[in-house]
Amino acid sequence: MTKKDLVSKMAESAEITKIQAEKALNAFLDSVGGTMKEGGKVTLVGFGTFQVSERQERKGINPRTKKPITIPAKKTPKFVPGKALKEMVDA
């Protein structure tokens, strides 16, 4: 499903225009992204949790030169599905 498809489904389900649905979706994405950027997490009970995971600095090997390199630490987004979502998908 693409963003366009999701906007159409949201508009139909909520009985609003596609423009309103797209604004709502963009606001949701901006809010989740902004919260995660600040290091917070967003929990939607039953659906899941969006949070930031921190990866430690680690050693690796450059596949081209076979020389050891240091892979820097970084933050990555993570989604943990909730129980209701897991059950919905499994049904």
URFEN-V731135 format. One record per helix or strand. SS is the DSSP state (a for helix, b for strand). FROM is the first residue (numbers start at 1). TO is the last residue. Records with the same first field share a line. If there is no record, write none. Layout:
SS: FROM-TO  FROM-TO
This chain:
a: 3-14  18-37  83-90
b: 42-44  48-55  58-61  68-71  74-81
